[in-house]
């Protein structure tokens, strides 16, 4: 396991494939969980139009072309620190 996964898994309290809503919600207010090169928060889902798909592709490509990372949908942030969880409907 690479270092970035250990950092993220430490923040989330377990393996990435085992995290749940509670693991994400516990990040609220945690300055150690601030956005970084391997962690990004989006309050809302990307829009379904071309612009939204392009923004999603850019964010995913940025992680893929660097060290990888985790994109959390449904999390507001204040100065990079997670501040509030929002429900997000996921679809195609």
N, C-alpha and C positions, 0 to 999 in steps of 0.2 A: 504494500500500500504506500502511495506517495505521501509526502508531508502535507500537502494541501488537503487531502482527504482526512488525514488525522486531525487537522485543525478544525475542519468543518464538522467531522463526526464528534469531536470533543465538545464543540459548541452545541450540537444538537442532542448530545447524550446517547449516541448510538450510530450504527451503520446507516448510511444514507438510504438504503433500500428498506430500512425498518422504521424510519421516522414517521410520525403521524402529526395530526393537527396540534396536539399538545406540545410536541417538540418545537414546532414553529412558534406557537403562541408564547412559549416561555422566553423567546428571544426579545420580546418587547422590553425596551429600556436597558438592554444589556449592551454597554459600550463596546465590549469585546466582539459583539456580533455586528459591528458597523460594516457598511459596504466596503468591499476591498476588491482586489484583482480577481478573487475567486468567489465572490459573493455579491449578488445584486438583488435588489428588491423592486418590485413593481406593484403599485397599489391595485391596478386593474389589469384585466386581461388585455392583450393586444387587440386592436380592432380587426375585424374580419376583412377589411378592404385591402387594397394593394399596399397602401402606406403602412398599415399595421403588420402585414406579413413581412414587409421589407424591414421594419424595425425589429421584429422578432429574429429574422435571419441575421441581422447585424449583431444583435446581442449574443446569439448562439455562436456565430462565427468568431466573435471577439474571444469568447472562452476557448473555443476549439483551437484558435491560432496562438493561444498563450499557454496557460497552465491548466486549463479546464476550470470548472467551477460550478456553482449552484445558482440558479435563477429562481427566486421565490415570488410567485404571483400571489397577490392578495395581502401584501404587507406594505403599509405606509412607512416612510422613514422621515426623520427630522435630523438634518445634518449628517445623513448616512446611518444613523442609529435607528433600528426598527422601533416604530412608535405605536402602531395599531394594526391589528389583523382585520381583514375584510373578507367576506365570503366572495368567491369567484367561481362562476359557472364555467367549467371547462368543456370545450366542444372541439370538433374538427377544425 
